[in-house]
Amino acid sequence: MPSVSDMIPVALPEPHRRKVLRETAGLTIRQLATVVGCSHSAIARWEAGDRTPRGDRRKAYAAALAELAALEETP
């Protein structure tokens, strides 16, 4: 049975910011898709704002983006 925290959507940056984070880190869409465990077309749709990830993929995507944001802030 899912917990209440499993039912609350994980926050994601705005679609444009997602793409900037990936590109600033020097990652291709395919590389990020491998990390998240989805197709490269899913990442492209998420970055374009055409679709929104859900469930475990949303959590994995949010975690990957958080790592990229932390790298961006590191001098």
PyMOL Python script that loads the backbone (N, CA, C, O; Angstrom):
from pymol import cmd

cmd.read_pdbstr("""\
ATOM      1  N   MET A   1       0.845  -1.179   0.000  1.00  0.00           N
ATOM      2  CA  MET A   1       0.000   0.000   0.000  1.00  0.00           C
ATOM      3  C   MET A   1       0.891   1.244   0.000  1.00  0.00           C
ATOM      4  O   MET A   1       1.824   1.324   0.799  1.00  0.00           O
ATOM      5  N   PRO A   2       0.626   2.215  -0.876  1.00  0.00           N
ATOM      6  CA  PRO A   2       1.452   3.425  -0.925  1.00  0.00           C
ATOM      7  C   PRO A   2       1.260   4.280   0.321  1.00  0.00           C
ATOM      8  O   PRO A   2       0.183   4.312   0.918  1.00  0.00           O
ATOM      9  N   SER A   3       2.325   4.965   0.695  1.00  0.00           N
ATOM     10  CA  SER A   3       2.234   5.893   1.822  1.00  0.00           C
ATOM     11  C   SER A   3       1.741   7.241   1.315  1.00  0.00           C
ATOM     12  O   SER A   3       1.675   7.474   0.108  1.00  0.00           O
ATOM     13  N   VAL A   4       1.400   8.113   2.233  1.00  0.00           N
ATOM     14  CA  VAL A   4       0.938   9.449   1.858  1.00  0.00           C
ATOM     15  C   VAL A   4       2.029  10.189   1.101  1.00  0.00           C
ATOM     16  O   VAL A   4       1.738  10.889   0.131  1.00  0.00           O
ATOM     17  N   SER A   5       3.283  10.046   1.525  1.00  0.00           N
ATOM     18  CA  SER A   5       4.381  10.738   0.837  1.00  0.00           C
ATOM     19  C   SER A   5       4.551  10.252  -0.599  1.00  0.00           C
ATOM     20  O   SER A   5       5.020  11.003  -1.454  1.00  0.00           O
ATOM     21  N   ASP A   6       4.172   8.996  -0.874  1.00  0.00           N
ATOM     22  CA  ASP A   6       4.237   8.488  -2.241  1.00  0.00           C
ATOM     23  C   ASP A   6       3.193   9.146  -3.138  1.00  0.00           C
ATOM     24  O   ASP A   6       3.333   9.146  -4.361  1.00  0.00           O
ATOM     25  N   MET A   7       2.163   9.699  -2.542  1.00  0.00           N
ATOM     26  CA  MET A   7       1.072  10.283  -3.307  1.00  0.00           C
ATOM     27  C   MET A   7       1.289  11.769  -3.598  1.00  0.00           C
ATOM     28  O   MET A   7       0.591  12.343  -4.433  1.00  0.00           O
ATOM     29  N   ILE A   8       2.246  12.391  -2.919  1.00  0.00           N
ATOM     30  CA  ILE A   8       2.531  13.813  -3.120  1.00  0.00           C
ATOM     31  C   ILE A   8       3.540  13.938  -4.255  1.00  0.00           C
ATOM     32  O   ILE A   8       4.615  13.341  -4.191  1.00  0.00           O
ATOM     33  N   PRO A   9       3.211  14.704  -5.290  1.00  0.00           N
ATOM     34  CA  PRO A   9       4.153  14.831  -6.412  1.00  0.00           C
ATOM     35  C   PRO A   9       5.454  15.509  -6.003  1.00  0.00           C
ATOM     36  O   PRO A   9       5.458  16.463  -5.226  1.00  0.00           O
ATOM     37  N   VAL A  10       6.541  15.005  -6.535  1.00  0.00           N
ATOM     38  CA  VAL A  10       7.857  15.583  -6.308  1.00  0.00           C
ATOM     39  C   VAL A  10       7.972  16.836  -7.169  1.00  0.00           C
ATOM     40  O   VAL A  10       7.622  16.816  -8.349  1.00  0.00           O
ATOM     41  N   ALA A  11       8.459  17.921  -6.583  1.00  0.00           N
ATOM     42  CA  ALA A  11       8.599  19.179  -7.316  1.00  0.00           C
ATOM     43  C   ALA A  11       9.692  19.070  -8.371  1.00  0.00           C
ATOM     44  O   ALA A  11      10.740  18.464  -8.144  1.00  0.00           O
ATOM     45  N   LEU A  12       9.429  19.663  -9.518  1.00  0.00           N
ATOM     46  CA  LEU A  12      10.390  19.714 -10.615  1.00  0.00           C
ATOM     47  C   LEU A  12      10.593  21.160 -11.032  1.00  0.00           C
ATOM     48  O   LEU A  12       9.681  21.977 -10.906  1.00  0.00           O
ATOM     49  N   PRO A  13      11.787  21.484 -11.528  1.00  0.00           N
ATOM     50  CA  PRO A  13      11.991  22.824 -12.097  1.00  0.00           C
ATOM     51  C   PRO A  13      11.108  22.999 -13.336  1.00  0.00           C
ATOM     52  O   PRO A  13      10.580  22.030 -13.883  1.00  0.00           O
ATOM     53  N   GLU A  14      10.961  24.234 -13.758  1.00  0.00           N
ATOM     54  CA  GLU A  14      10.228  24.515 -14.992  1.00  0.00           C
ATOM     55  C   GLU A  14      10.915  23.809 -16.162  1.00  0.00           C
ATOM     56  O   GLU A  14      12.128  23.602 -16.123  1.00  0.00           O
ATOM     57  N   PRO A  15      10.163  23.437 -17.203  1.00  0.00           N
ATOM     58  CA  PRO A  15      10.752  22.693 -18.322  1.00  0.00           C
ATOM     59  C   PRO A  15      12.018  23.322 -18.916  1.00  0.00           C
ATOM     60  O   PRO A  15      12.990  22.611 -19.170  1.00  0.00           O
ATOM     61  N   HIS A  16      12.023  24.630 -19.138  1.00  0.00           N
ATOM     62  CA  HIS A  16      13.213  25.268 -19.713  1.00  0.00           C
ATOM     63  C   HIS A  16      14.420  25.087 -18.794  1.00  0.00           C
ATOM     64  O   HIS A  16      15.534  24.858 -19.264  1.00  0.00           O
ATOM     65  N   ARG A  17      14.199  25.190 -17.505  1.00  0.00           N
ATOM     66  CA  ARG A  17      15.287  25.046 -16.529  1.00  0.00           C
ATOM     67  C   ARG A  17      15.850  23.624 -16.559  1.00  0.00           C
ATOM     68  O   ARG A  17      17.051  23.427 -16.379  1.00  0.00           O
ATOM     69  N   ARG A  18      14.998  22.649 -16.783  1.00  0.00           N
ATOM     70  CA  ARG A  18      15.438  21.251 -16.857  1.00  0.00           C
ATOM     71  C   ARG A  18      16.468  21.084 -17.979  1.00  0.00           C
ATOM     72  O   ARG A  18      17.507  20.446 -17.809  1.00  0.00           O
ATOM     73  N   LYS A  19      16.146  21.674 -19.118  1.00  0.00           N
ATOM     74  CA  LYS A  19      17.043  21.577 -20.272  1.00  0.00           C
ATOM     75  C   LYS A  19      18.360  22.302 -20.002  1.00  0.00           C
ATOM     76  O   LYS A  19      19.431  21.802 -20.345  1.00  0.00           O
ATOM     77  N   VAL A  20      18.276  23.481 -19.387  1.00  0.00           N
ATOM     78  CA  VAL A  20      19.482  24.250 -19.068  1.00  0.00           C
ATOM     79  C   VAL A  20      20.382  23.455 -18.121  1.00  0.00           C
ATOM     80  O   VAL A  20      21.597  23.417 -18.313  1.00  0.00           O
ATOM     81  N   LEU A  21      19.806  22.830 -17.117  1.00  0.00           N
ATOM     82  CA  LEU A  21      20.598  22.037 -16.170  1.00  0.00           C
ATOM     83  C   LEU A  21      21.332  20.907 -16.886  1.00  0.00           C
ATOM     84  O   LEU A  21      22.517  20.672 -16.650  1.00  0.00           O
ATOM     85  N   ARG A  22      20.611  20.214 -17.764  1.00  0.00           N
ATOM     86  CA  ARG A  22      21.226  19.104 -18.501  1.00  0.00           C
ATOM     87  C   ARG A  22      22.338  19.593 -19.413  1.00  0.00           C
ATOM     88  O   ARG A  22      23.430  19.024 -19.429  1.00  0.00           O
ATOM     89  N   GLU A  23      22.065  20.642 -20.168  1.00  0.00           N
ATOM     90  CA  GLU A  23      23.058  21.147 -21.113  1.00  0.00           C
ATOM     91  C   GLU A  23      24.274  21.737 -20.406  1.00  0.00           C
ATOM     92  O   GLU A  23      25.401  21.559 -20.868  1.00  0.00           O
ATOM     93  N   THR A  24      24.062  22.429 -19.302  1.00  0.00           N
ATOM     94  CA  THR A  24      25.176  23.010 -18.549  1.00  0.00           C
ATOM     95  C   THR A  24      26.112  21.916 -18.030  1.00  0.00           C
ATOM     96  O   THR A  24      27.325  22.109 -17.950  1.00  0.00           O
ATOM     97  N   ALA A  25      25.536  20.776 -17.683  1.00  0.00           N
ATOM     98  CA  ALA A  25      26.341  19.649 -17.210  1.00  0.00           C
ATOM     99  C   ALA A  25      27.021  18.908 -18.352  1.00  0.00           C
ATOM    100  O   ALA A  25      27.872  18.050 -18.120  1.00  0.00           O
ATOM    101  N   GLY A  26      26.645  19.239 -19.592  1.00  0.00           N
ATOM    102  CA  GLY A  26      27.256  18.586 -20.736  1.00  0.00           C
ATOM    103  C   GLY A  26      26.676  17.220 -21.039  1.00  0.00           C
ATOM    104  O   GLY A  26      27.329  16.395 -21.678  1.00  0.00           O
ATOM    105  N   LEU A  27      25.457  16.971 -20.588  1.00  0.00           N
ATOM    106  CA  LEU A  27      24.818  15.680 -20.836  1.00  0.00           C
ATOM    107  C   LEU A  27      23.910  15.740 -22.057  1.00  0.00           C
ATOM    108  O   LEU A  27      23.269  16.757 -22.321  1.00  0.00           O
ATOM    109  N   THR A  28      23.867  14.651 -22.787  1.00  0.00           N
ATOM    110  CA  THR A  28      22.906  14.539 -23.875  1.00  0.00           C
ATOM    111  C   THR A  28      21.582  14.043 -23.301  1.00  0.00           C
ATOM    112  O   THR A  28      21.516  13.557 -22.171  1.00  0.00           O
ATOM    113  N   ILE A  29      20.542  14.176 -24.097  1.00  0.00           N
ATOM    114  CA  ILE A  29      19.238  13.653 -23.676  1.00  0.00           C
ATOM    115  C   ILE A  29      19.346  12.149 -23.438  1.00  0.00           C
ATOM    116  O   ILE A  29      18.788  11.632 -22.471  1.00  0.00           O
ATOM    117  N   ARG A  30      20.053  11.456 -24.305  1.00  0.00           N
ATOM    118  CA  ARG A  30      20.197   9.998 -24.151  1.00  0.00           C
ATOM    119  C   ARG A  30      20.918   9.627 -22.855  1.00  0.00           C
ATOM    120  O   ARG A  30      20.538   8.663 -22.189  1.00  0.00           O
ATOM    121  N   GLN A  31      21.941  10.374 -22.500  1.00  0.00           N
ATOM    122  CA  GLN A  31      22.668  10.084 -21.256  1.00  0.00           C
ATOM    123  C   GLN A  31      21.757  10.264 -20.041  1.00  0.00           C
ATOM    124  O   GLN A  31      21.740   9.423 -19.143  1.00  0.00           O
ATOM    125  N   LEU A  32      21.006  11.354 -20.018  1.00  0.00           N
ATOM    126  CA  LEU A  32      20.106  11.582 -18.892  1.00  0.00           C
ATOM    127  C   LEU A  32      19.008  10.525 -18.860  1.00  0.00           C
ATOM    128  O   LEU A  32      18.609  10.075 -17.786  1.00  0.00           O
ATOM    129  N   ALA A  33      18.524  10.130 -20.021  1.00  0.00           N
ATOM    130  CA  ALA A  33      17.498   9.088 -20.082  1.00  0.00           C
ATOM    131  C   ALA A  33      18.003   7.774 -19.496  1.00  0.00           C
ATOM    132  O   ALA A  33      17.253   7.056 -18.834  1.00  0.00           O
ATOM    133  N   THR A  34      19.259   7.467 -19.737  1.00  0.00           N
ATOM    134  CA  THR A  34      19.852   6.248 -19.180  1.00  0.00           C
ATOM    135  C   THR A  34      19.873   6.314 -17.656  1.00  0.00           C
ATOM    136  O   THR A  34      19.560   5.334 -16.979  1.00  0.00           O
ATOM    137  N   VAL A  35      20.242   7.472 -17.127  1.00  0.00           N
ATOM    138  CA  VAL A  35      20.286   7.648 -15.672  1.00  0.00           C
ATOM    139  C   VAL A  35      18.884   7.522 -15.068  1.00  0.00           C
ATOM    140  O   VAL A  35      18.700   6.872 -14.039  1.00  0.00           O
ATOM    141  N   VAL A  36      17.918   8.138 -15.708  1.00  0.00           N
ATOM    142  CA  VAL A  36      16.549   8.160 -15.182  1.00  0.00           C
ATOM    143  C   VAL A  36      15.838   6.823 -15.415  1.00  0.00           C
ATOM    144  O   VAL A  36      14.952   6.444 -14.650  1.00  0.00           O
ATOM    145  N   GLY A  37      16.231   6.118 -16.470  1.00  0.00           N
ATOM    146  CA  GLY A  37      15.593   4.842 -16.775  1.00  0.00           C
ATOM    147  C   GLY A  37      14.362   5.004 -17.651  1.00  0.00           C
ATOM    148  O   GLY A  37      13.342   4.347 -17.445  1.00  0.00           O
ATOM    149  N   CYS A  38      14.475   5.891 -18.632  1.00  0.00           N
ATOM    150  CA  CYS A  38      13.357   6.127 -19.543  1.00  0.00           C
ATOM    151  C   CYS A  38      13.901   6.323 -20.954  1.00  0.00           C
ATOM    152  O   CYS A  38      15.106   6.213 -21.180  1.00  0.00           O
ATOM    153  N   SER A  39      13.024   6.609 -21.887  1.00  0.00           N
ATOM    154  CA  SER A  39      13.455   6.839 -23.267  1.00  0.00           C
ATOM    155  C   SER A  39      13.951   8.272 -23.440  1.00  0.00           C
ATOM    156  O   SER A  39      13.595   9.166 -22.673  1.00  0.00           O
ATOM    157  N   HIS A  40      14.774   8.470 -24.458  1.00  0.00           N
ATOM    158  CA  HIS A  40      15.245   9.826 -24.723  1.00  0.00           C
ATOM    159  C   HIS A  40      14.092  10.722 -25.167  1.00  0.00           C
ATOM    160  O   HIS A  40      14.114  11.929 -24.925  1.00  0.00           O
ATOM    161  N   SER A  41      13.092  10.139 -25.811  1.00  0.00           N
ATOM    162  CA  SER A  41      11.946  10.952 -26.238  1.00  0.00           C
ATOM    163  C   SER A  41      11.130  11.433 -25.037  1.00  0.00           C
ATOM    164  O   SER A  41      10.522  12.501 -25.095  1.00  0.00           O
ATOM    165  N   ALA A  42      11.110  10.664 -23.959  1.00  0.00           N
ATOM    166  CA  ALA A  42      10.412  11.109 -22.751  1.00  0.00           C
ATOM    167  C   ALA A  42      11.107  12.338 -22.168  1.00  0.00           C
ATOM    168  O   ALA A  42      10.447  13.305 -21.789  1.00  0.00           O
ATOM    169  N   ILE A  43      12.432  12.303 -22.098  1.00  0.00           N
ATOM    170  CA  ILE A  43      13.178  13.463 -21.593  1.00  0.00           C
ATOM    171  C   ILE A  43      12.898  14.678 -22.467  1.00  0.00           C
ATOM    172  O   ILE A  43      12.669  15.773 -21.954  1.00  0.00           O
ATOM    173  N   ALA A  44      12.916  14.493 -23.770  1.00  0.00           N
ATOM    174  CA  ALA A  44      12.658  15.608 -24.695  1.00  0.00           C
ATOM    175  C   ALA A  44      11.269  16.196 -24.458  1.00  0.00           C
ATOM    176  O   ALA A  44      11.107  17.417 -24.461  1.00  0.00           O
ATOM    177  N   ARG A  45      10.273  15.348 -24.256  1.00  0.00           N
ATOM    178  CA  ARG A  45       8.909  15.839 -23.999  1.00  0.00           C
ATOM    179  C   ARG A  45       8.821  16.546 -22.654  1.00  0.00           C
ATOM    180  O   ARG A  45       8.109  17.542 -22.524  1.00  0.00           O
ATOM    181  N   TRP A  46       9.539  16.043 -21.653  1.00  0.00           N
ATOM    182  CA  TRP A  46       9.520  16.683 -20.336  1.00  0.00           C
ATOM    183  C   TRP A  46      10.188  18.049 -20.396  1.00  0.00           C
ATOM    184  O   TRP A  46       9.713  19.006 -19.785  1.00  0.00           O
ATOM    185  N   GLU A  47      11.288  18.136 -21.133  1.00  0.00           N
ATOM    186  CA  GLU A  47      11.984  19.419 -21.264  1.00  0.00           C
ATOM    187  C   GLU A  47      11.171  20.428 -22.075  1.00  0.00           C
ATOM    188  O   GLU A  47      11.268  21.634 -21.847  1.00  0.00           O
ATOM    189  N   ALA A  48      10.382  19.941 -23.005  1.00  0.00           N
ATOM    190  CA  ALA A  48       9.550  20.828 -23.827  1.00  0.00           C
ATOM    191  C   ALA A  48       8.276  21.237 -23.094  1.00  0.00           C
ATOM    192  O   ALA A  48       7.580  22.159 -23.521  1.00  0.00           O
ATOM    193  N   GLY A  49       7.972  20.559 -21.998  1.00  0.00           N
ATOM    194  CA  GLY A  49       6.750  20.853 -21.266  1.00  0.00           C
ATOM    195  C   GLY A  49       5.520  20.199 -21.869  1.00  0.00           C
ATOM    196  O   GLY A  49       4.393  20.519 -21.491  1.00  0.00           O
ATOM    197  N   ASP A  50       5.735  19.271 -22.817  1.00  0.00           N
ATOM    198  CA  ASP A  50       4.621  18.580 -23.463  1.00  0.00           C
ATOM    199  C   ASP A  50       4.022  17.501 -22.572  1.00  0.00           C
ATOM    200  O   ASP A  50       2.835  17.192 -22.673  1.00  0.00           O
ATOM    201  N   ARG A  51       4.840  16.933 -21.708  1.00  0.00           N
ATOM    202  CA  ARG A  51       4.410  15.865 -20.795  1.00  0.00           C
ATOM    203  C   ARG A  51       5.041  16.113 -19.428  1.00  0.00           C
ATOM    204  O   ARG A  51       5.984  16.892 -19.289  1.00  0.00           O
ATOM    205  N   THR A  52       4.500  15.434 -18.432  1.00  0.00           N
ATOM    206  CA  THR A  52       5.030  15.526 -17.075  1.00  0.00           C
ATOM    207  C   THR A  52       5.295  14.115 -16.570  1.00  0.00           C
ATOM    208  O   THR A  52       4.414  13.259 -16.644  1.00  0.00           O
ATOM    209  N   PRO A  53       6.494  13.859 -16.057  1.00  0.00           N
ATOM    210  CA  PRO A  53       6.771  12.511 -15.546  1.00  0.00           C
ATOM    211  C   PRO A  53       5.941  12.223 -14.300  1.00  0.00           C
ATOM    212  O   PRO A  53       5.557  13.128 -13.559  1.00  0.00           O
ATOM    213  N   ARG A  54       5.674  10.931 -14.093  1.00  0.00           N
ATOM    214  CA  ARG A  54       4.898  10.515 -12.930  1.00  0.00           C
ATOM    215  C   ARG A  54       5.589   9.343 -12.229  1.00  0.00           C
ATOM    216  O   ARG A  54       6.458   8.681 -12.796  1.00  0.00           O
ATOM    217  N   GLY A  55       5.191   9.115 -11.020  1.00  0.00           N
ATOM    218  CA  GLY A  55       5.641   7.948 -10.270  1.00  0.00           C
ATOM    219  C   GLY A  55       7.141   7.892 -10.044  1.00  0.00           C
ATOM    220  O   GLY A  55       7.788   8.899  -9.758  1.00  0.00           O
ATOM    221  N   ASP A  56       7.673   6.686 -10.181  1.00  0.00           N
ATOM    222  CA  ASP A  56       9.097   6.465  -9.918  1.00  0.00           C
ATOM    223  C   ASP A  56       9.992   7.222 -10.899  1.00  0.00           C
ATOM    224  O   ASP A  56      11.079   7.667 -10.531  1.00  0.00           O
ATOM    225  N   ARG A  57       9.540   7.367 -12.141  1.00  0.00           N
ATOM    226  CA  ARG A  57      10.350   8.123 -13.108  1.00  0.00           C
ATOM    227  C   ARG A  57      10.425   9.590 -12.712  1.00  0.00           C
ATOM    228  O   ARG A  57      11.462  10.230 -12.889  1.00  0.00           O
ATOM    229  N   ARG A  58       9.345  10.121 -12.184  1.00  0.00           N
ATOM    230  CA  ARG A  58       9.364  11.510 -11.716  1.00  0.00           C
ATOM    231  C   ARG A  58      10.384  11.667 -10.588  1.00  0.00           C
ATOM    232  O   ARG A  58      11.147  12.633 -10.562  1.00  0.00           O
ATOM    233  N   LYS A  59      10.389  10.716  -9.664  1.00  0.00           N
ATOM    234  CA  LYS A  59      11.340  10.771  -8.548  1.00  0.00           C
ATOM    235  C   LYS A  59      12.782  10.674  -9.056  1.00  0.00           C
ATOM    236  O   LYS A  59      13.652  11.422  -8.612  1.00  0.00           O
ATOM    237  N   ALA A  60      13.026   9.757  -9.981  1.00  0.00           N
ATOM    238  CA  ALA A  60      14.376   9.591 -10.523  1.00  0.00           C
ATOM    239  C   ALA A  60      14.809  10.832 -11.298  1.00  0.00           C
ATOM    240  O   ALA A  60      15.959  11.260 -11.201  1.00  0.00           O
ATOM    241  N   TYR A  61      13.893  11.406 -12.063  1.00  0.00           N
ATOM    242  CA  TYR A  61      14.191  12.614 -12.844  1.00  0.00           C
ATOM    243  C   TYR A  61      14.464  13.789 -11.917  1.00  0.00           C
ATOM    244  O   TYR A  61      15.410  14.546 -12.135  1.00  0.00           O
ATOM    245  N   ALA A  62      13.646  13.946 -10.890  1.00  0.00           N
ATOM    246  CA  ALA A  62      13.839  15.034  -9.930  1.00  0.00           C
ATOM    247  C   ALA A  62      15.179  14.889  -9.215  1.00  0.00           C
ATOM    248  O   ALA A  62      15.875  15.881  -9.000  1.00  0.00           O
ATOM    249  N   ALA A  63      15.544  13.665  -8.847  1.00  0.00           N
ATOM    250  CA  ALA A  63      16.824  13.433  -8.173  1.00  0.00           C
ATOM    251  C   ALA A  63      17.990  13.769  -9.097  1.00  0.00           C
ATOM    252  O   ALA A  63      18.966  14.387  -8.672  1.00  0.00           O
ATOM    253  N   ALA A  64      17.887  13.363 -10.363  1.00  0.00           N
ATOM    254  CA  ALA A  64      18.958  13.663 -11.326  1.00  0.00           C
ATOM    255  C   ALA A  64      19.086  15.166 -11.526  1.00  0.00           C
ATOM    256  O   ALA A  64      20.198  15.692 -11.563  1.00  0.00           O
ATOM    257  N   LEU A  65      17.964  15.861 -11.656  1.00  0.00           N
ATOM    258  CA  LEU A  65      18.002  17.312 -11.836  1.00  0.00           C
ATOM    259  C   LEU A  65      18.561  18.015 -10.596  1.00  0.00           C
ATOM    260  O   LEU A  65      19.274  19.011 -10.715  1.00  0.00           O
ATOM    261  N   ALA A  66      18.240  17.500  -9.416  1.00  0.00           N
ATOM    262  CA  ALA A  66      18.774  18.080  -8.180  1.00  0.00           C
ATOM    263  C   ALA A  66      20.297  17.934  -8.143  1.00  0.00           C
ATOM    264  O   ALA A  66      21.003  18.847  -7.714  1.00  0.00           O
ATOM    265  N   GLU A  67      20.793  16.790  -8.591  1.00  0.00           N
ATOM    266  CA  GLU A  67      22.250  16.594  -8.660  1.00  0.00           C
ATOM    267  C   GLU A  67      22.886  17.566  -9.639  1.00  0.00           C
ATOM    268  O   GLU A  67      23.937  18.143  -9.361  1.00  0.00           O
ATOM    269  N   LEU A  68      22.246  17.741 -10.782  1.00  0.00           N
ATOM    270  CA  LEU A  68      22.780  18.682 -11.778  1.00  0.00           C
ATOM    271  C   LEU A  68      22.755  20.109 -11.245  1.00  0.00           C
ATOM    272  O   LEU A  68      23.686  20.875 -11.492  1.00  0.00           O
ATOM    273  N   ALA A  69      21.712  20.472 -10.525  1.00  0.00           N
ATOM    274  CA  ALA A  69      21.635  21.817  -9.942  1.00  0.00           C
ATOM    275  C   ALA A  69      22.732  22.008  -8.902  1.00  0.00           C
ATOM    276  O   ALA A  69      23.327  23.083  -8.818  1.00  0.00           O
ATOM    277  N   ALA A  70      23.005  20.972  -8.109  1.00  0.00           N
ATOM    278  CA  ALA A  70      24.069  21.072  -7.099  1.00  0.00           C
ATOM    279  C   ALA A  70      25.432  21.217  -7.764  1.00  0.00           C
ATOM    280  O   ALA A  70      26.284  21.958  -7.273  1.00  0.00           O
ATOM    281  N   LEU A  71      25.646  20.520  -8.869  1.00  0.00           N
ATOM    282  CA  LEU A  71      26.914  20.652  -9.601  1.00  0.00           C
ATOM    283  C   LEU A  71      27.072  22.067 -10.148  1.00  0.00           C
ATOM    284  O   LEU A  71      28.174  22.615 -10.160  1.00  0.00           O
ATOM    285  N   GLU A  72      25.989  22.643 -10.591  1.00  0.00           N
ATOM    286  CA  GLU A  72      26.013  23.984 -11.152  1.00  0.00           C
ATOM    287  C   GLU A  72      26.400  25.024 -10.085  1.00  0.00           C
ATOM    288  O   GLU A  72      27.042  26.030 -10.387  1.00  0.00           O
ATOM    289  N   GLU A  73      26.002  24.761  -8.848  1.00  0.00           N
ATOM    290  CA  GLU A  73      26.289  25.708  -7.751  1.00  0.00           C
ATOM    291  C   GLU A  73      27.688  25.520  -7.176  1.00  0.00           C
ATOM    292  O   GLU A  73      28.186  26.399  -6.472  1.00  0.00           O
ATOM    293  N   THR A  74      28.328  24.390  -7.462  1.00  0.00           N
ATOM    294  CA  THR A  74      29.660  24.120  -6.934  1.00  0.00           C
ATOM    295  C   THR A  74      30.706  24.886  -7.751  1.00  0.00           C
ATOM    296  O   THR A  74      30.739  24.794  -8.978  1.00  0.00           O
ATOM    297  N   PRO A  75      31.568  25.652  -7.044  1.00  0.00           N
ATOM    298  CA  PRO A  75      32.592  26.435  -7.763  1.00  0.00           C
ATOM    299  C   PRO A  75      33.636  25.570  -8.435  1.00  0.00           C
ATOM    300  O   PRO A  75      34.552  26.090  -9.072  1.00  0.00           O
TER     301      PRO A  75
END
""", "prot")
cmd.dss("prot")
cmd.show_as("cartoon", "prot")
cmd.util.cbc("prot")
cmd.orient("prot")
